Amino acid sequence: MSTDTATTLRTKSYNYDDSNAAATRGNPGPLVIEGFDWVSIAQLFQTNCVPSPVDTQLISQLLTEQNLGLSIVNEELARARAEVSRLENKHATIMGIVHQLEALRSPIRRMPMEIMVKVFDHCVGVDEIQKPDPLRAPMLLGQVCSAWRELVVALPCLWKSLKVEFPSETQSWENVMQSRLMYMHVWISRTKALPISLILEHPQGSPIPWAALMSLDKEILTLGCRIQELSLSFSPLALSSLLTFTQGPLPHLQHLELHNSNQFPSNDNPSPLFLHEAPSLRSLSIAWGSLDTTQFIVPWSQMTQLSLQYNASPFWNPVHTDYLIVLRQCLNLTSCSLGIGATIIDIYPDMIVPVTLPKLESLRVRLFCHTPYVQHFFDELYAPNLRTFEIQNVSLALGSFAGQTESIPFISRSASTLENLSFDRIDISGADVFSCLSQIPHLQRLRFLPGPLRLNHDLVDSLRLSETPSICPQLKSLSLKCSSTIPIDKVMALVESRCNGSPKLEEFCLQIATLNGGYGRDTRGQKIEQLGECLNQFVERGLEVHLMEAKPSG
């Protein structure tokens, strides 16, 4: 210790008044002690010297006095901490009362019950299938307060749909199935007597043991008389074990989906579908490896929506029988989705009977492979009131099919009513496209996304509105795919003519693809940036613009 410090230790008694404490807080240092000459003691600080007997006696006396002062300070600190704790508790109590009083004035307490029911119903969503998730409605709503929990449990409409997902891999299928069935029971019990919508999914993975499947099959069979919508996505063998419900009455069943969840092909197929008592069935969707609908017993005449093999995996190379045999019985169809692959048996033109679907408004077709059946199918199908037609090539074959014009005559026969048209990876020459579109006076939405063989099409020039009669004068939405060599001025001329026409173009989408197969410099980003700057003037006028790079597949 320095001499300056030593000279401050000169008092025998301690001054613990507030001024001294304040001074100490402002500039902490040793206490001032008078009555002793501390020079000899202070010189011993930070040294290894041994104190003399006199100094030792003095040190003992000073320690006693310092400990006394320390106990006094500790007592004052304890009183201060107790006071702070008391004030904090009082503050917390008052704040709790304030929050409760504010909650009493909350408008939500005065909300009529009818409004609360509508709010809860809106949180769940009309078409959304619910999953048992504590972070989503309706389970989340029940965690707010006891009153909300009682209301949520008392409203069957919040629990009328349920989606149950089974893991792809597990160590104990018995435990998994028990837990899934348990919360299915709890969930569905809250629907009271309402018809229910149920989605059960098991992705590709380890097979579900037979005993576990039987437990699930029994549960579906028990619920069969209450099911309004049912979707099963399992492996073919599992699906075969879960179709017992079809043997019982299904008075409320309106929509049924049966899908193979395996991404890759197998030789297994579910047993044929027999629906003897399904008077309300209006929608059916089936996708599995080999589909022989001639063996099905289904009320086809009731169907208004039908999907066959549309959701099949491209890896399957799906096969099927002649769709026209089924469609001939579906005279009430308004929407149809078909996946055309290889046929189970060879089908010749003299075997096909023309089919007319007078109520069909929407037809979507996915081509998994190119066979003569595609031509036969479109030649013999008639849809005089068709409004939407979409055709997509999903083949995994390299490149795309050349000369895919099989659907053009079918489109021409429906031209007077067609409003929406989509070609995806379909290679049609510019002349054929122009000839087709020129026959569709009421077309409002057009998607032309060709494969790599037809990227340099002339549709950008052909679709410009001019004083002479133009094709597709009613167009409101336009989606195109071109190569990166497309001139910007041509795109600008097309968009400008359509935005200045009547009706005005509301949406424009352009995908930029490469012609070099991914080799060389990719200039698509630069082209998109330039187009975005030029088209910004139309965006300010209300046009919705989407510019993007095309996927490598096409």
C-alpha positions as CSV (number, residue, x, y, z in Angstrom):
1,M,0.0,0.0,0.0
2,S,1.2,3.5,-0.8
3,T,2.0,6.2,1.8
4,D,-1.1,8.2,0.7
5,T,-3.3,5.2,1.5
6,A,-1.6,4.7,4.8
7,T,-2.2,8.2,6.0
8,T,-6.0,7.8,5.5
9,L,-6.2,5.1,8.1
10,R,-6.1,7.2,11.2
11,T,-9.3,6.9,13.1
12,K,-10.3,4.4,15.7
13,S,-14.0,4.8,15.4
14,Y,-16.1,4.3,12.2
15,N,-18.4,6.9,10.6
16,Y,-21.3,5.1,8.9
17,D,-23.4,8.1,8.2
18,D,-25.1,8.5,4.8
19,S,-22.7,11.1,3.6
20,N,-19.7,8.8,4.2
21,A,-21.6,5.9,2.5
22,A,-22.4,8.2,-0.5
23,A,-18.8,9.2,-0.7
24,T,-17.7,5.6,-0.5
25,R,-20.1,4.7,-3.4
26,G,-18.8,7.5,-5.5
27,N,-15.1,6.8,-4.9
28,P,-14.6,3.4,-3.2
29,G,-11.5,3.2,-1.0
30,P,-10.3,2.2,2.6
31,L,-12.2,3.4,5.7
32,V,-10.7,6.4,7.5
33,I,-9.5,5.3,11.0
34,E,-8.0,7.7,13.5
35,G,-6.1,7.2,16.8
36,F,-3.5,4.9,15.4
37,D,-0.3,5.4,13.5
38,W,-0.9,2.9,10.6
39,V,2.4,3.6,8.8
40,S,4.1,0.5,10.2
41,I,1.1,-1.7,9.4
42,A,0.5,-0.3,6.0
43,Q,4.1,-0.9,5.0
44,L,3.5,-4.6,5.6
45,F,0.8,-4.8,2.9
46,Q,1.8,-6.7,-0.3
47,T,5.0,-7.8,1.3
48,N,6.3,-11.1,2.8
49,C,7.5,-9.4,6.0
50,V,6.6,-10.9,9.4
51,P,4.7,-8.5,11.7
52,S,6.3,-7.6,15.0
53,P,4.5,-8.6,18.3
54,V,3.3,-5.1,18.6
55,D,2.0,-5.0,15.1
56,T,0.3,-8.4,15.6
57,Q,-1.6,-7.1,18.6
58,L,-2.6,-4.0,16.6
59,I,-3.8,-6.2,13.6
60,S,-6.0,-8.3,15.9
61,Q,-7.6,-5.2,17.3
62,L,-8.2,-3.8,13.9
63,L,-9.7,-7.1,12.6
64,T,-12.2,-7.1,15.5
65,E,-13.3,-3.5,14.7
66,Q,-13.5,-4.2,10.9
67,N,-15.7,-7.3,11.5
68,L,-17.9,-5.3,13.7
69,G,-18.4,-2.7,11.0
70,L,-19.0,-5.4,8.4
71,S,-21.8,-6.9,10.5
72,I,-23.4,-3.5,10.8
73,V,-23.3,-3.0,7.0
74,N,-24.7,-6.6,6.4
75,E,-27.6,-5.8,8.7
76,E,-28.3,-2.6,6.7
77,L,-28.1,-4.6,3.4
78,A,-30.4,-7.3,4.7
79,R,-33.0,-4.6,5.6
80,A,-32.7,-3.0,2.2
81,R,-33.1,-6.3,0.4
82,A,-36.1,-7.2,2.5
83,E,-37.7,-3.8,1.6
84,V,-36.9,-4.3,-2.1
85,S,-38.4,-7.8,-2.0
86,R,-41.5,-6.5,-0.3
87,L,-41.9,-3.8,-2.9
88,E,-41.4,-6.3,-5.7
89,N,-44.1,-8.6,-4.3
90,K,-46.4,-5.7,-3.9
91,H,-45.7,-4.6,-7.5
92,A,-46.4,-8.1,-8.8
93,T,-49.7,-8.3,-6.8
94,I,-50.9,-5.0,-8.1
95,M,-49.9,-5.8,-11.7
96,G,-51.8,-9.1,-11.4
97,I,-54.9,-7.2,-10.3
98,V,-54.5,-4.7,-13.1
99,H,-54.2,-7.4,-15.7
100,Q,-57.3,-9.1,-14.4
101,L,-59.3,-5.9,-14.3
102,E,-58.2,-5.1,-17.9
103,A,-59.2,-8.6,-18.9
104,L,-62.7,-8.0,-17.5
105,R,-63.0,-5.0,-19.9
106,S,-61.7,-7.0,-22.9
107,P,-64.2,-7.0,-25.9
108,I,-63.7,-10.7,-26.4
109,R,-65.7,-11.3,-23.1
110,R,-68.7,-9.5,-24.6
111,M,-68.4,-11.4,-27.9
112,P,-71.7,-13.2,-28.7
113,M,-71.4,-17.0,-28.7
114,E,-72.6,-17.2,-32.3
115,I,-69.7,-14.9,-33.4
116,M,-67.2,-17.0,-31.4
117,V,-68.4,-20.1,-33.1
118,K,-67.9,-18.5,-36.5
119,V,-64.4,-17.3,-35.5
120,F,-63.4,-20.8,-34.4
121,D,-64.8,-22.3,-37.5
122,H,-62.8,-19.9,-39.6
123,C,-59.6,-20.8,-37.7
124,V,-60.1,-24.4,-38.6
125,G,-60.9,-23.7,-42.2
126,V,-63.6,-25.1,-44.4
127,D,-61.6,-27.3,-46.8
128,E,-58.5,-27.8,-44.6
129,I,-58.0,-31.3,-43.2
130,Q,-56.9,-31.1,-39.5
131,K,-53.9,-32.8,-38.0
132,P,-53.6,-33.4,-34.2
133,D,-51.1,-30.6,-33.7
134,P,-51.2,-28.6,-30.4
135,L,-49.8,-25.6,-32.4
136,R,-52.8,-25.5,-34.8
137,A,-56.5,-25.1,-34.4
138,P,-58.6,-26.6,-33.0
139,M,-56.2,-27.9,-30.3
140,L,-54.4,-24.5,-30.1
141,L,-57.7,-22.7,-29.3
142,G,-58.4,-25.0,-26.4
143,Q,-55.1,-23.9,-24.7
144,V,-56.2,-20.2,-24.3
145,C,-58.5,-20.5,-21.3
146,S,-60.9,-22.9,-19.7
147,A,-63.9,-21.2,-21.3
148,W,-62.5,-21.6,-24.8
149,R,-61.5,-25.2,-24.1
150,E,-65.1,-26.0,-23.1
151,L,-66.4,-24.3,-26.2
152,V,-64.0,-26.0,-28.6
153,V,-64.8,-29.4,-27.2
154,A,-68.5,-28.7,-27.4
155,L,-68.4,-27.8,-31.2
156,P,-68.5,-31.0,-33.3
157,C,-67.9,-29.0,-36.5
158,L,-64.3,-28.3,-35.4
159,W,-63.4,-32.0,-35.3
160,K,-65.1,-33.3,-38.4
161,S,-61.9,-33.8,-40.4
162,L,-58.7,-35.6,-39.4
163,K,-55.4,-36.5,-41.1
164,V,-53.3,-39.3,-39.5
165,E,-49.7,-39.9,-40.8
166,F,-47.9,-43.1,-40.0
167,P,-44.0,-43.1,-39.9
168,S,-42.0,-44.7,-42.7
169,E,-39.8,-46.4,-40.1
170,T,-40.4,-47.4,-36.5
171,Q,-39.1,-49.9,-33.9
172,S,-42.6,-50.9,-32.6
173,W,-45.6,-50.8,-35.0
174,E,-47.8,-52.0,-32.2
175,N,-47.1,-49.0,-30.0
176,V,-47.4,-46.6,-33.0
177,M,-50.8,-48.1,-34.1
178,Q,-52.1,-48.0,-30.5
179,S,-51.2,-44.3,-30.1
180,R,-52.7,-43.4,-33.5
181,L,-55.9,-45.2,-32.8
182,M,-56.2,-43.7,-29.4
183,Y,-56.1,-40.1,-30.6
184,M,-58.4,-41.1,-33.5
185,H,-60.9,-42.2,-30.9
186,V,-60.6,-39.0,-28.8
187,W,-60.8,-36.8,-31.9
188,I,-63.7,-38.5,-33.6
189,S,-65.7,-38.8,-30.3
190,R,-65.9,-35.0,-30.3
191,T,-67.7,-34.9,-33.7
192,K,-70.8,-36.4,-32.0
193,A,-72.9,-37.8,-34.9
194,L,-71.5,-35.6,-37.7
195,P,-70.1,-37.3,-40.9
196,I,-66.3,-37.3,-40.8
197,S,-63.5,-36.8,-43.3
198,L,-60.5,-39.0,-42.7
199,I,-57.0,-39.1,-44.4
200,L,-54.6,-41.9,-43.5
201,E,-51.1,-41.9,-45.0
202,H,-48.1,-44.1,-44.8
203,P,-45.1,-43.1,-47.0
204,Q,-42.8,-45.5,-48.6
205,G,-40.8,-47.3,-46.0
206,S,-40.9,-50.4,-43.8
207,P,-44.1,-52.5,-44.3
208,I,-46.8,-52.3,-41.6
209,P,-47.2,-55.7,-39.9
210,W,-50.4,-57.6,-40.6
211,A,-51.7,-57.4,-37.0
212,A,-51.3,-53.6,-37.0
213,L,-53.1,-53.3,-40.3
214,M,-56.0,-55.4,-39.0
215,S,-56.4,-53.0,-36.0
216,L,-56.6,-50.1,-38.4
217,D,-58.9,-51.9,-40.8
218,K,-61.3,-52.7,-37.9
219,E,-61.3,-49.0,-37.0
220,I,-62.1,-47.9,-40.5
221,L,-64.9,-50.5,-40.8
222,T,-66.4,-49.3,-37.5
223,L,-66.4,-45.7,-38.8
224,G,-67.7,-46.6,-42.2
225,C,-71.3,-45.6,-41.6
226,R,-70.1,-42.1,-40.7
227,I,-67.3,-41.4,-43.2
228,Q,-68.0,-38.7,-45.7
229,E,-64.5,-38.4,-47.3
230,L,-61.9,-41.1,-47.1
231,S,-58.3,-41.0,-48.4
232,L,-55.9,-44.0,-48.0
233,S,-52.3,-43.7,-49.2
234,F,-50.5,-47.0,-48.5
235,S,-48.5,-49.7,-50.3
236,P,-50.5,-52.0,-52.5
237,L,-50.4,-54.9,-50.0
238,A,-51.5,-52.6,-47.2
239,L,-54.3,-51.2,-49.3
240,S,-55.6,-54.7,-49.9
241,S,-55.8,-55.2,-46.1
242,L,-57.7,-52.0,-45.5
243,L,-60.6,-52.4,-48.0
244,T,-62.9,-54.4,-45.6
245,F,-65.0,-51.2,-45.1
246,T,-66.2,-51.5,-48.7
247,Q,-68.2,-54.6,-47.7
248,G,-70.4,-52.6,-45.4
249,P,-72.9,-49.8,-46.0
250,L,-71.4,-46.3,-46.7
251,P,-74.4,-44.0,-46.6
252,H,-72.5,-40.8,-46.3
253,L,-69.4,-41.5,-48.4
254,Q,-69.0,-38.8,-51.1
255,H,-65.3,-38.9,-51.9
256,L,-62.9,-41.8,-51.9
257,E,-59.2,-41.8,-52.7
258,L,-57.0,-45.0,-52.9
259,H,-53.4,-44.3,-53.8
260,N,-50.3,-46.4,-53.9
261,S,-47.7,-44.6,-51.8
262,N,-44.7,-46.4,-53.2
263,Q,-42.7,-44.3,-55.6
264,F,-41.2,-47.2,-57.4
265,P,-43.0,-50.0,-59.2
266,S,-43.9,-53.4,-57.8
267,N,-45.8,-56.4,-59.0
268,D,-48.3,-56.1,-56.2
269,N,-51.8,-54.6,-56.7
270,P,-54.8,-54.2,-54.4
271,S,-57.8,-56.3,-55.0
272,P,-60.5,-55.0,-57.3
273,L,-62.8,-52.4,-55.7
274,F,-66.3,-53.4,-54.8
275,L,-68.7,-50.7,-53.6
276,H,-72.1,-52.2,-53.2
277,E,-73.7,-49.6,-50.9
278,A,-72.4,-46.1,-51.5
279,P,-75.5,-44.1,-52.6
280,S,-73.8,-40.7,-52.0
281,L,-70.5,-41.4,-53.7
282,R,-69.7,-38.6,-56.3
283,S,-65.9,-38.5,-56.4
284,L,-63.4,-41.3,-56.9
285,S,-59.6,-41.1,-57.2
286,I,-57.5,-44.3,-57.8
287,A,-53.8,-44.6,-58.5
288,W,-51.9,-47.9,-58.4
289,G,-49.6,-49.8,-60.6
290,S,-52.0,-51.8,-62.8
291,L,-55.6,-50.6,-62.9
292,D,-58.2,-53.0,-64.4
293,T,-61.5,-51.1,-64.0
294,T,-63.4,-53.8,-65.9
295,Q,-63.3,-55.8,-62.6
296,F,-64.6,-53.0,-60.4
297,I,-68.1,-52.8,-59.1
298,V,-68.6,-49.1,-58.6
299,P,-71.7,-46.8,-59.2
300,W,-70.1,-45.1,-62.1
301,S,-73.3,-43.3,-63.1
302,Q,-73.2,-41.4,-59.9
303,M,-69.7,-39.9,-60.4
304,T,-69.3,-36.2,-61.0
305,Q,-65.5,-36.2,-60.4
306,L,-63.2,-39.0,-61.5
307,S,-59.4,-39.5,-61.3
308,L,-57.7,-42.6,-62.6
309,Q,-54.0,-43.1,-62.5
310,Y,-53.5,-39.3,-62.7
311,N,-51.5,-39.2,-59.5
312,A,-49.4,-42.3,-60.4
313,S,-45.6,-42.1,-60.1
314,P,-43.7,-41.7,-63.4
315,F,-41.4,-44.5,-62.1
316,W,-44.3,-47.1,-62.2
317,N,-45.0,-47.0,-66.0
318,P,-48.6,-47.4,-65.0
319,V,-50.9,-49.6,-67.0
320,H,-54.7,-49.6,-67.3
321,T,-57.6,-50.8,-69.4
322,D,-59.5,-48.7,-71.9
323,Y,-60.8,-45.7,-70.0
324,L,-63.6,-45.2,-72.5
325,I,-65.3,-48.3,-71.2
326,V,-65.7,-46.6,-67.8
327,L,-66.4,-43.1,-69.2
328,R,-69.3,-44.5,-71.2
329,Q,-71.0,-45.1,-67.9
330,C,-70.1,-41.7,-66.3
331,L,-72.6,-39.5,-68.1
332,N,-72.8,-37.1,-65.1
333,L,-69.0,-36.3,-64.9
334,T,-68.1,-32.7,-64.6
335,S,-64.4,-33.1,-63.9
336,C,-62.1,-35.9,-65.0
337,S,-58.3,-36.5,-64.5
338,L,-56.6,-39.4,-66.3
339,G,-53.1,-40.7,-66.4
340,I,-52.5,-42.5,-69.8
341,G,-49.8,-45.1,-69.8
342,A,-49.6,-48.5,-71.4
343,T,-52.8,-50.5,-71.8
344,I,-53.2,-54.0,-70.2
345,I,-54.2,-55.5,-73.5
346,D,-53.6,-54.2,-77.0
347,I,-56.5,-52.0,-78.1
348,Y,-57.4,-51.6,-81.7
349,P,-59.5,-48.9,-83.3
350,D,-62.4,-51.3,-84.1
351,M,-62.6,-52.2,-80.4
352,I,-63.2,-48.6,-79.3
353,V,-66.7,-47.1,-79.1
354,P,-67.2,-43.3,-79.2
355,V,-68.1,-41.7,-75.9
356,T,-69.9,-38.4,-75.3
357,L,-69.8,-36.7,-71.9
358,P,-72.4,-34.0,-72.1
359,K,-71.7,-32.5,-68.6
360,L,-67.9,-32.7,-68.6
361,E,-66.4,-29.2,-67.9
362,S,-62.8,-30.0,-67.0
363,L,-60.4,-32.7,-68.4
364,R,-56.8,-33.1,-67.3
365,V,-54.5,-35.7,-68.9
366,R,-51.0,-36.8,-68.0
367,L,-49.0,-38.8,-70.5
368,F,-46.7,-41.4,-69.0
369,C,-45.7,-42.9,-72.3
370,H,-46.6,-42.5,-75.9
371,T,-48.7,-45.3,-77.4
372,P,-51.2,-45.6,-80.2
373,Y,-53.9,-45.6,-77.5
374,V,-53.5,-41.8,-77.0
375,Q,-54.7,-41.2,-80.6
376,H,-57.6,-43.7,-80.2
377,F,-58.7,-42.1,-76.9
378,F,-58.8,-38.5,-78.2
379,D,-60.4,-39.5,-81.5
380,E,-63.4,-41.2,-79.8
381,L,-64.0,-38.7,-76.9
382,Y,-66.5,-35.9,-77.2
383,A,-67.1,-33.2,-74.6
384,P,-69.5,-30.5,-76.1
385,N,-69.4,-28.4,-72.9
386,L,-65.7,-28.6,-72.0
387,R,-64.3,-25.4,-70.4
388,T,-60.9,-26.5,-69.2
389,F,-58.4,-28.9,-70.9
390,E,-54.9,-29.6,-69.6
391,I,-52.4,-32.0,-71.0
392,Q,-49.0,-32.8,-69.5
393,N,-46.1,-35.0,-70.6
394,V,-44.6,-36.6,-67.5
395,S,-42.6,-39.3,-69.2
396,L,-39.1,-39.9,-67.9
397,A,-37.8,-40.6,-71.4
398,L,-35.0,-38.2,-72.4
399,G,-36.3,-35.3,-74.4
400,S,-39.9,-35.2,-75.4
401,F,-42.3,-36.9,-77.8
402,A,-42.2,-35.5,-81.3
403,G,-45.4,-34.6,-83.0
404,Q,-47.8,-34.7,-80.1
405,T,-50.8,-33.5,-81.9
406,E,-53.2,-36.3,-80.9
407,S,-55.3,-34.0,-78.7
408,I,-55.7,-31.2,-81.3
409,P,-58.8,-32.7,-83.0
410,F,-60.4,-33.2,-79.6
411,I,-59.7,-29.5,-78.7
412,S,-61.2,-28.4,-82.0
413,R,-64.4,-30.2,-81.2
414,S,-64.7,-28.4,-77.9
415,A,-63.4,-25.0,-79.2
416,S,-66.7,-23.1,-78.9
417,T,-66.9,-23.6,-75.1
418,L,-63.2,-23.8,-74.1
419,E,-61.9,-21.1,-71.7
420,N,-58.8,-22.6,-70.2
421,L,-56.1,-24.5,-72.1
422,S,-52.7,-25.8,-70.9
423,F,-49.9,-27.7,-72.7
424,D,-47.0,-28.8,-70.5
425,R,-43.9,-30.4,-72.1
426,I,-46.1,-31.1,-75.2
427,D,-44.2,-30.5,-78.5
428,I,-46.5,-29.1,-81.1
429,S,-45.4,-27.1,-84.1
430,G,-46.1,-23.4,-84.3
431,A,-48.5,-23.9,-87.2
432,D,-50.5,-26.5,-85.3
433,V,-50.7,-24.3,-82.2
434,F,-51.8,-21.3,-84.2
435,S,-54.4,-23.3,-86.1
436,C,-55.7,-24.7,-82.8
437,L,-55.9,-21.4,-81.0
438,S,-57.5,-19.6,-83.9
439,Q,-60.6,-21.8,-83.4
440,I,-61.1,-20.9,-79.7
441,P,-62.8,-17.5,-79.5
442,H,-63.5,-17.5,-75.8
443,L,-60.1,-18.7,-74.4
444,Q,-59.3,-16.7,-71.3
445,R,-56.3,-18.6,-69.9
446,L,-53.5,-20.2,-71.9
447,R,-50.4,-22.1,-70.7
448,F,-48.0,-23.2,-73.5
449,L,-44.9,-24.7,-71.9
450,P,-43.3,-26.8,-74.6
451,G,-40.5,-29.3,-74.4
452,P,-37.0,-28.5,-75.6
453,L,-37.9,-29.4,-79.2
454,R,-40.3,-26.4,-79.6
455,L,-38.7,-23.7,-77.5
456,N,-38.2,-21.4,-80.5
457,H,-41.9,-21.1,-81.3
458,D,-43.6,-18.2,-83.0
459,L,-46.4,-17.9,-80.5
460,V,-45.0,-14.6,-79.1
461,D,-45.6,-12.9,-82.4
462,S,-48.8,-14.8,-83.2
463,L,-50.5,-13.7,-80.0
464,R,-50.0,-10.0,-80.5
465,L,-53.3,-8.1,-80.8
466,S,-53.6,-6.1,-84.0
467,E,-56.3,-4.4,-86.1
468,T,-56.8,-7.6,-88.1
469,P,-58.7,-10.4,-86.5
470,S,-56.5,-11.8,-83.7
471,I,-56.4,-15.1,-82.0
472,C,-57.6,-15.5,-78.5
473,P,-59.1,-11.9,-78.1
474,Q,-60.5,-12.7,-74.7
475,L,-57.2,-13.7,-73.1
476,K,-56.7,-12.6,-69.5
477,S,-53.9,-15.0,-68.3
478,L,-50.9,-16.1,-70.4
479,S,-48.0,-18.4,-69.5
480,L,-45.3,-19.1,-72.0
481,K,-41.9,-20.8,-72.1
482,C,-39.2,-19.7,-74.5
483,S,-35.5,-20.0,-74.9
484,S,-33.1,-17.3,-73.6
485,T,-32.7,-16.0,-77.2
486,I,-36.2,-14.6,-77.2
487,P,-35.9,-10.9,-78.2
488,I,-37.1,-8.5,-75.5
489,D,-38.8,-6.2,-78.0
490,K,-41.1,-9.1,-79.1
491,V,-42.2,-9.8,-75.5
492,M,-42.8,-6.1,-74.9
493,A,-44.9,-5.8,-78.1
494,L,-47.0,-8.8,-77.0
495,V,-47.6,-7.6,-73.5
496,E,-48.3,-4.0,-74.6
497,S,-50.9,-5.1,-77.2
498,R,-52.6,-7.3,-74.7
499,C,-52.6,-4.7,-71.9
500,N,-54.0,-2.1,-74.2
501,G,-56.8,-4.4,-75.5
502,S,-60.1,-5.3,-74.1
503,P,-60.3,-7.2,-71.9
504,K,-56.9,-6.3,-70.5
505,L,-54.3,-9.0,-69.8
506,E,-54.3,-9.6,-66.0
507,E,-51.5,-12.1,-65.6
508,F,-48.3,-12.8,-67.6
509,C,-45.8,-15.6,-66.8
510,L,-42.7,-16.3,-68.8
511,Q,-40.3,-19.2,-68.2
512,I,-36.8,-18.9,-69.7
513,A,-35.2,-22.2,-70.7
514,T,-31.8,-23.1,-72.2
515,L,-31.1,-24.6,-75.6
516,N,-27.6,-25.9,-74.8
517,G,-28.7,-28.6,-72.3
518,G,-27.0,-26.8,-69.4
519,Y,-23.6,-26.3,-71.1
520,G,-22.0,-23.0,-71.8
521,R,-22.9,-19.7,-70.2
522,D,-26.3,-19.4,-68.7
523,T,-27.7,-15.9,-69.6
524,R,-31.3,-16.5,-68.3
525,G,-30.8,-14.5,-65.1
526,Q,-29.6,-11.5,-67.1
527,K,-32.5,-11.9,-69.6
528,I,-35.0,-12.0,-66.7
529,E,-33.6,-8.9,-65.1
530,Q,-33.8,-7.0,-68.4
531,L,-37.4,-8.1,-69.0
532,G,-38.4,-7.2,-65.4
533,E,-37.2,-3.7,-65.9
534,C,-39.0,-3.3,-69.2
535,L,-42.3,-4.8,-67.9
536,N,-42.3,-2.7,-64.7
537,Q,-44.5,-0.1,-66.5
538,F,-47.2,-2.7,-67.0
539,V,-46.9,-3.9,-63.4
540,E,-47.7,-0.3,-62.3
541,R,-50.8,-0.5,-64.4
542,G,-52.0,-3.6,-62.6
543,L,-50.5,-6.5,-64.5
544,E,-49.3,-9.5,-62.5
545,V,-45.9,-10.6,-63.9
546,H,-44.0,-13.8,-63.1
547,L,-40.5,-14.2,-64.7
548,M,-38.5,-17.4,-63.8
549,E,-35.9,-19.9,-65.0
550,A,-37.4,-23.1,-66.4
551,K,-36.6,-26.3,-64.7
552,P,-33.9,-28.5,-66.3
553,S,-36.4,-31.1,-67.3
554,G,-37.9,-29.0,-69.9
